[in-house]
Amino acid sequence: MSDTVLAQRMADRTLLLAAVREAGAVAKRFFDGTVKHWEKAPDNPVSEADYAVDKLLMERLREARPDYGWLSEETEDDSSRLSAQKVFVIDPIDGTRAFLKKEPEFTVVAALVEAGRPVIGVVYNPATDEMFEAMAGSGARRNGLPIQCSTARSLVGARLLSSARTFRGKNWGETANGAVFRFVNSMAYRLALVASGQFDATVTLTQKADWDLAAAHVILNEAGGHISTLAGDELLYNRASVLHPNVVAAGAGLHPHLVAGLS
C-alpha cells in the first residue's frame, strides 16, 4: 500500500470514528427518552431514532466523501453504488428490537468497503460506550485497546452467541457438551463480542444483509477470526443482492469445526 493510499485510509478511519460516535450520542438520547416506532414490514420494527441516526451519518460521511457510494438499511438503495470504487455500508441502529426494549445491546455500525471487501469497520454500542474498530492490516481494538479472538478449538464448554436449537438440530449435544448459549439482538455486536474474545463463536441460520456484517467482518478478521457462510464461502459486499444466506464466525481454531459440523 502506497503512502498516499494509507494516508487516505487513515483519514477515512478518523472520519468514520467521529461520525459514528456523534451518531451514537443521538441514538443514546432516544434510548434514554421516548421514541416513536412502527413496523416497516411484518416483524421488522423501525423507529424515528433509526432515521435520525441515518440522516446524521449521511450528512457527515457523504458531505466529506461525495464520490463514495452509499448503502444503508434505512436509505432507499441506489444502484450507482455498484460502480463506486469505495462504498460506505451503514446500519444506523443494529438491534432495533433491543433498542426499543431499552436493552443495552444495540449498535451504530459503519464500514468502508473497497472491491467487495470491508477495509474499515466501526461498531459502537452507545449504551455501554464500547467502540470496536479496525482497519485492514492494522489490528482490531475495543476502546483503543487491542483485542483478539479466543483460541478455543473445541465446542466443549464453548461460549456461543447462538440459539441452542441450532446445535440440537445437528445432534451436537455431546460435541457441544457444557456449551453456554446466549442471544444478542445486534448481529454486529455479536461479531464484535467474538472478536474481543468474550465469546468463542456466533452462528445464525437466517439471512443477514451487508449492513449487518461488513463492519464487524473486518474487526473479526483483524482480531484473528474467520467469518463465512455455513458452507465455508467467503462473504463479499456491495453486490446487486446484499443478502447472505447464513453466517458462522469464530476464532481461527474453532471456525473450521463449526463449518464442518453445521454445513
N, C-alpha and C positions, 0 to 999 in steps of 0.2 A: 504494500500500500504506500503510495507516494505521500510526501509530507502535506501536499495540498489536500489530498483526499482525506487524510487523517485529521487535518485541522477542521475540515468541513464536517466530518462525522462528530468530532468532539463538540463543535458548535451546535449541531443538531441535538446531541445528547443534553447539553445545557438548556437548550430551548424546551425540549420535552419535559425535563425535570421541573423547570419553573412553571410551565403551563399546567402540568398535572397537579403540582402542589397547590396552585391557585384554584384549580377546578375542584380539588379535594376540599378546600375550605368552603366553597359554595355547597357541595354535597353535604358537608357536615352541618351547615346551618339548617338545611332542610331536615336532616336526620334528627337534629336536636329540637326541631319545632314540629310544625304540621305541614303536610304535603298532600296535594290533590293527586289522585291516581285513578286509573281506569285500565281496561283491557284493550290492547290494540288488536288482539286476536284471542280466541278462547284459551284460557290458562296461560296467557302471556301478558303480564302486567307491565305498565309503564307509568311514569309519574312526571309531574312538572319538573322535578329535580333532574331527571334524565335529560330533558330538553334544555334546561338551563346550563347544565354542565357541557352538553354537546355544543351549545352556542358559544360558550366561552372558549372551549378548546379550538373550535373552528376559527374564531376571531384571532386568537393568539398564534396558532400554527399556520393557517393559510395566509394571513397577512404577512407573516415573516418569510414564508416559503411558497409564494404563489405558483411556482412551477411544479410543486409536488402534487401528486394525486391524493384523493381523499376517499376513505371507506370507513363509514361509521354505522353502528347498528341503528342509530336514531336519525340518520340522514338518508334521503332517497338516493339510491345507488345511481351512479353516473358512469357509463361505460368508458368515459375518457380516461379513467384511472388505469385501464388496461394498457394504454400506450405511454403511461408516465414511467420515467426511469426510477423514481422514488415515490413511495406512497405512504401516507400516514394511515394507520389502521387503529380505530378508536372504539372503545366501549365506554360510554360516559359513566354508566354505573353497571358494573357486572355483579349480579346478585341482587336484583331489584326486589325479589321476594324477601330476602333477609333485611334489606334496607327498609321496606315498608313495615316489617315486624319489629323494627328497632333492634335488630340483632347485628352486632359489630363484625359482620362477615361479608361486607361488600367492598368493591374496589373500583377505583378510577384507573382505566387501562389505556395505554398508548404505545404504539410500536412504529418504527420506521422499517419498511420493507423495501429491499432492492432485489430485482431479478428473482422474485418469488420467495426470497428468504429474509427473515427478520434480522436486522443488524443492530437495532437498539430497541430495548424494551423497558417500560416503566409500569409497575403495578403498585398502586398506592391505596392503602386502607386508611381513610381519614379518621375512622373511629378509634383505631389503635395506634395511629401515627406510625405505621410501618411502611417504609418506602423501599421496595425491591426494585433493583435496576441493573442493567447490564448493557455493555456494548461489545459486539463481536470481537473476540481476541483480547479482551481486557478484564475478564473475570466478572463475577456477579457479586452484588452487595445488598445488604439489608441495613438501612440507616447508616450507610457509609462503611460498614464493616464487611469483610469478605465472608461469603457463605459457600458451603459445599453440600452436595447430596450425601445421603448416608452411604455407607459401604456395605449395607446388607446384601447378602447373596441368596437368602432363603426366605420363604414366606412364613416359616415357623416363627411365631411371635412378632410378625411384621406389623408396623403401624400403617394402616391403609385408609386413605381418603376415598372410600368407595362403599357401595352397598354390599352387605354380606350376601345378599341374594345373588349377586353376580358370581360369586365364588361357589356358592352352593349349587348353582346350576351347572357348574363344571365338575361337580363332585370333588372339590378341593378341600373337603373338611379336614383330612389328615395332613395334606400338604401345607395348608394354612393354619395348622393347629396352634391355638393360642393367639392368633392374629387379633388385633384391635381395629375395629371399623368405626369410622366417623364420617359424617356427611357435612360438607360445607357448600352453600349455595353458589358462591362465586367460583367458576372454573379457573379463572386466572389466579385467584387466591389459593386454590388447591395446589396448583402447579408451583406457585411461589413457596408454599409451605414445604413441598417436597424438595425444591431447590435449596432451601435453607436447612434441610436435614431434620426438620421437626416431624416429618412423616417419611415413610420409605417409598411409597408409590401412590398413584391415583389412577383409577380406571373408570371410564364411562362407556357404556354401550350405546348411548344416544348421540345423535348428530350434534356437532358443535360447529360454530362459524369462525371465520378468520379472526374476528374481533375478540372472541373468547380465548384464543390460543396464541396469537402471534407474539405479543409482548412477553408473555411468560415462557414461550418457547426458547427465546434467546437467553433468558435468565437461567432456565433449567440447563441448557447446553453449557453455558459458561460456568455453571456450578458442578459440572461433571456428570450430568444426567443425560438421558435419552428420552425422546418423545416420538411416537409413531402411531399409526393405526394398529388395530389388533392383529392385522396381517403382517405387520412389520414395515409397511410402506411409509416412505418419507412424507411429511406434511409440507406442502407448497402453498404459497399465498398469492393473493391478488390475481386470481384466475376468474374466468367468467362465472363459475359457480364458487361461492365462498364457503360451502359446506363440506365437512369432513365426517365420515360415517361413524367413527368411534375413536377413542383415544386411550393409549396406555403410556404412562410416564413414570420413570423411576431412575434411581442411580444406575450407573453402568453395569454393576454386578447383578442387579435384580431384573433389569429390563428384559433380557433375553428369556428368562424363565417365565415371566409373565406372558410374553408374546407366544412362547411355545405352548403354554398351558391354556391360554384363552382363545387362540386362533383356531 
